[in-house]
Amino acid sequence: MPFPTLFREAKPLGFFIDHLCDLPRHSWLYVPVDLSEVSLNTLCVARALDVRDMTDDEYATFEASVAEARLCSFLNRDQIEDVLSNLRAQKADFTQEDLGSAIRHYWTHDAFIRLQEE
C-alpha cells in the first residue's frame, strides 16, 4: 500500500505496541479508511503530531495529506497505553489473542474490554 512521504514505513500494529516507549508522546497510528477488521498484523503508519504546535493552515494541509493517502486516525499512544493497562489489570499474563481482542474492542466500541472470569 503506497503512502505519501509523510506516511511511509507502514508496520504491523504489533510492532508499534512492542515499541510503544519509542513513539513520541503525541503519536497517532493511521490505518486505511476502508479497514474493516483489526488485528496485531494490521498495517499502520505512525506520525507524531501535536496540533497545539500547528497553525490552522498547517493542520488543514496535514488533514488533506491524510485524506489523499486514504488513511484515517486509528489510535494514539495514550489510548494504546490505556488499553494495555486495562488488560494487565484484568489478566497479568494476557496472551497476544487477548491483546488483539482488547484493541479490536476498543476500536469498535470506544470502551475497554471486560474479560470473562475463568
Rosetta silent file (secondary structure, phi, psi, omega in degrees, C-alpha in Angstrom):
SEQUENCE: MPFPTLFREAKPLGFFIDHLCDLPRHSWLYVPVDLSEVSLNTLCVARALDVRDMTDDEYATFEASVAEARLCSFLNRDQIEDVLSNLRAQKADFTQEDLGSAIRHYWTHDAFIRLQEE
SCORE:     score description
SCORE:     0.000 S_00000001
   1 L     0.000  117.861 -177.385    0.000    0.000    0.000 S_00000001
   2 L   -77.230  138.766  177.619    1.707    3.225   -1.114 S_00000001
   3 L  -124.019  143.176  172.298    1.868    6.127    1.312 S_00000001
   4 L   -59.435  165.817 -176.937    2.936    9.698    0.617 S_00000001
   5 H   -50.089  -37.848 -179.085    6.273   10.668    2.145 S_00000001
   6 H   -60.685  -26.973 -174.097    4.526   11.882    5.285 S_00000001
   7 H  -123.957   48.681  178.140    3.204    8.357    5.893 S_00000001
   8 L   -88.972  175.608  177.735    5.945    5.959    4.908 S_00000001
   9 L    64.847   57.692  173.395    7.134    2.900    6.791 S_00000001
  10 L   -68.201  135.757  179.606    3.914    1.005    7.385 S_00000001
  11 E  -139.458  158.750  178.841    4.404   -1.645   10.048 S_00000001
  12 E   -63.662  147.745  177.975    2.121   -4.094   11.823 S_00000001
  13 H   -51.552  -40.969  179.752    0.204   -2.819   14.835 S_00000001
  14 H   -57.558  -35.885  177.152    2.032   -5.384   16.981 S_00000001
  15 H   -61.281  -46.892 -178.345    5.357   -3.734   16.117 S_00000001
  16 H   -66.155  -35.735  177.528    4.130   -0.365   17.381 S_00000001
  17 H   -65.355  -42.937  178.888    2.759   -1.943   20.558 S_00000001
  18 H   -65.373  -25.042 -177.462    6.112   -3.648   21.170 S_00000001
  19 L  -116.107   29.543 -175.801    7.916   -0.312   20.624 S_00000001
  20 H   -56.547  -39.919 -178.726    5.390    1.963   22.297 S_00000001
  21 H   -66.376  -19.875  179.355    8.007    3.619   24.506 S_00000001
  22 H   -82.901  -15.052 -179.417    9.941    4.629   21.383 S_00000001
  23 L   -80.153  137.783  174.895    6.994    6.595   19.983 S_00000001
  24 L   -58.980  154.773 -175.306    6.854   10.303   20.814 S_00000001
  25 L   -53.266  -41.202 -176.221    4.120   11.232   23.293 S_00000001
  26 L   -95.281   38.443 -178.416    1.800   12.787   20.674 S_00000001
  27 E   -87.035  140.842  173.514    1.967    9.889   18.231 S_00000001
  28 E  -120.773  146.235  170.239   -1.033    8.645   16.288 S_00000001
  29 E  -100.059  141.418  179.498   -1.357    5.481   14.262 S_00000001
  30 E  -120.315  144.207  179.843   -3.139    5.706   10.931 S_00000001
  31 E  -132.100  164.328  177.772   -4.839    2.909    9.010 S_00000001
  32 E   -59.592  142.511 -178.109   -6.579    2.682    5.616 S_00000001
  33 L   -61.270  -27.960 -177.150  -10.011    4.336    5.597 S_00000001
  34 L   -93.891   15.570  179.985  -11.631    1.152    4.302 S_00000001
  35 L   -64.520  130.657  179.851  -10.243   -1.046    7.076 S_00000001
  36 L  -115.293  -20.785 -177.902  -12.936   -3.377    8.389 S_00000001
  37 L  -134.984  136.837 -178.835  -11.016   -5.753   10.661 S_00000001
  38 L  -113.382  135.990  173.373   -8.205   -5.037   13.099 S_00000001
  39 L  -143.196  176.089  177.367   -5.527   -7.464   14.241 S_00000001
  40 L   -69.260  -11.021  176.862   -1.988   -7.191   15.537 S_00000001
  41 L   -94.479   -2.883  179.868   -0.928   -7.690   11.892 S_00000001
  42 L   -60.442  127.610  178.360   -2.869   -4.652   10.653 S_00000001
  43 E   -73.344  130.965  179.943   -0.503   -2.309    8.826 S_00000001
  44 E  -131.643  158.873  169.576   -0.316    1.115   10.445 S_00000001
  45 E  -123.640  143.401 -178.315    1.770    4.192    9.990 S_00000001
  46 E  -105.701  146.086  176.715    2.815    6.386   12.897 S_00000001
  47 E  -147.008  123.447  173.751    3.011   10.137   12.945 S_00000001
  48 E   -78.467  125.035 -173.771    3.941   12.346   15.892 S_00000001
  49 L  -149.353  112.052  174.656    1.508   15.208   15.808 S_00000001
  50 L  -111.128  102.149 -174.743    0.804   17.830   18.435 S_00000001
  51 H   -63.880  -18.298  177.348   -1.897   20.026   16.924 S_00000001
  52 H   -65.454  -21.771 -179.317   -1.199   22.689   19.548 S_00000001
  53 H   -94.259    4.686 -175.149    2.032   23.394   17.650 S_00000001
  54 L  -111.896  145.164  171.105    0.305   23.770   14.263 S_00000001
  55 L   -76.818  167.903  177.754   -1.337   26.717   12.595 S_00000001
  56 H   -60.458  -39.365  179.245   -4.796   26.228   11.112 S_00000001
  57 H   -66.435  -41.622  178.148   -3.254   26.116    7.625 S_00000001
  58 H   -62.914  -41.680  179.709   -0.669   23.515    8.657 S_00000001
  59 H   -65.926  -40.866  178.701   -3.387   21.374   10.214 S_00000001
  60 H   -63.588  -40.850  177.474   -5.571   21.673    7.094 S_00000001
  61 H   -63.951  -42.637  178.016   -2.619   20.644    4.911 S_00000001
  62 H   -61.835  -47.519  179.641   -1.932   17.686    7.176 S_00000001
  63 H   -60.517  -37.517  177.263   -5.582   16.585    7.099 S_00000001
  64 H   -65.032  -38.223  179.033   -5.559   16.845    3.307 S_00000001
  65 H   -68.779  -33.536  175.896   -2.490   14.612    3.144 S_00000001
  66 H   -63.841  -47.479  179.935   -4.245   12.063    5.376 S_00000001
  67 H   -64.001  -41.709  179.551   -7.265   12.060    3.067 S_00000001
  68 H   -62.340  -34.775  179.296   -5.063   11.864   -0.042 S_00000001
  69 L   -80.308   -2.828 -177.927   -3.311    8.818    1.405 S_00000001
  70 L    58.299   43.977  178.858   -6.771    7.280    2.060 S_00000001
  71 E  -116.189  163.851  171.700   -5.914    6.953    5.734 S_00000001
  72 E  -141.503  155.962  178.385   -7.731    7.733    8.955 S_00000001
  73 E   -67.198  143.613 -175.689   -6.556    8.133   12.506 S_00000001
  74 E  -112.959  -76.908  178.052   -6.716    4.875   14.423 S_00000001
  75 E  -141.101  152.222  174.468   -5.326    5.107   17.957 S_00000001
  76 E  -103.407  171.326 -175.439   -2.851    7.339   19.693 S_00000001
  77 H   -56.889  -44.791 -179.105   -0.080    6.286   22.035 S_00000001
  78 H   -61.438  -40.034  179.173   -2.038    7.176   25.179 S_00000001
  79 H   -64.054  -42.730  178.922   -5.036    5.115   24.074 S_00000001
  80 H   -64.037  -42.280  177.467   -2.868    2.072   23.410 S_00000001
  81 H   -60.477  -39.903  179.220   -1.196    2.500   26.813 S_00000001
  82 H   -66.388  -41.068  177.736   -4.648    2.673   28.432 S_00000001
  83 H   -62.181  -45.115  178.466   -5.824   -0.483   26.647 S_00000001
  84 H   -61.875  -43.862 -179.757   -2.672   -2.293   27.802 S_00000001
  85 H   -62.355  -44.898  178.290   -3.083   -1.033   31.366 S_00000001
  86 H   -61.989  -42.411 -179.705   -6.713   -2.137   31.488 S_00000001
  87 H   -65.176  -44.951  178.905   -5.817   -5.544   30.104 S_00000001
  88 H   -61.512  -36.435  179.916   -2.956   -6.024   32.604 S_00000001
  89 H   -65.609  -30.035 -179.450   -5.280   -5.087   35.476 S_00000001
  90 H   -88.866  -32.422 -174.797   -7.657   -7.858   34.443 S_00000001
  91 L  -155.191   97.297 -175.651   -5.129  -10.503   33.447 S_00000001
  92 L   -58.523  -32.760 -178.401   -1.441  -10.027   34.172 S_00000001
  93 L  -104.640   45.856 -177.754   -0.460  -12.911   31.894 S_00000001
  94 L   -63.199  153.797 -179.410   -2.624  -11.907   28.934 S_00000001
  95 L   -95.718  171.115  174.511   -1.991  -13.523   25.563 S_00000001
  96 H   -62.917  -33.921  176.922   -1.475  -11.935   22.160 S_00000001
  97 H   -64.364  -42.327  176.397   -5.018  -13.084   21.361 S_00000001
  98 H   -60.157  -43.652 -179.496   -6.294  -11.203   24.441 S_00000001
  99 H   -63.207  -45.603  177.326   -4.391   -8.117   23.311 S_00000001
 100 H   -59.722  -42.589  178.431   -5.811   -8.314   19.802 S_00000001
 101 H   -63.744  -41.123 -179.776   -9.323   -8.697   21.224 S_00000001
 102 H   -64.707  -42.416  178.396   -8.816   -5.732   23.569 S_00000001
 103 H   -65.185  -46.561  178.648   -7.595   -3.490   20.724 S_00000001
 104 H   -58.346  -45.308 -178.397  -10.474   -4.593   18.449 S_00000001
 105 H   -62.483  -45.601  179.986  -12.996   -3.986   21.213 S_00000001
 106 H   -62.493  -42.570 -178.835  -11.632   -0.525   21.978 S_00000001
 107 H   -64.234  -41.620 -175.569  -11.580    0.396   18.280 S_00000001
 108 H   -83.915  -31.690 -173.038  -15.161   -0.750   17.644 S_00000001
 109 H  -113.845   -4.979 -176.607  -16.815    0.248   20.919 S_00000001
 110 L    52.338   41.558 -179.225  -14.633    3.099   22.221 S_00000001
 111 L  -152.664  156.468  178.222  -14.569    1.204   25.502 S_00000001
 112 L   -76.444  148.018  178.267  -12.290   -1.161   27.361 S_00000001
 113 L   -73.728  148.615  171.646  -12.874   -4.876   27.078 S_00000001
 114 L  -114.850  110.501 -179.301  -14.146   -6.819   30.084 S_00000001
 115 L   -73.610  145.899  178.011  -12.600  -10.248   30.121 S_00000001
 116 L   -74.028  141.046  174.609  -14.724  -13.139   31.309 S_00000001
 117 L   -69.640  137.494  179.620  -13.796  -14.684   34.634 S_00000001
 118 L  -104.710    0.000    0.000  -12.432  -18.175   34.189 S_00000001
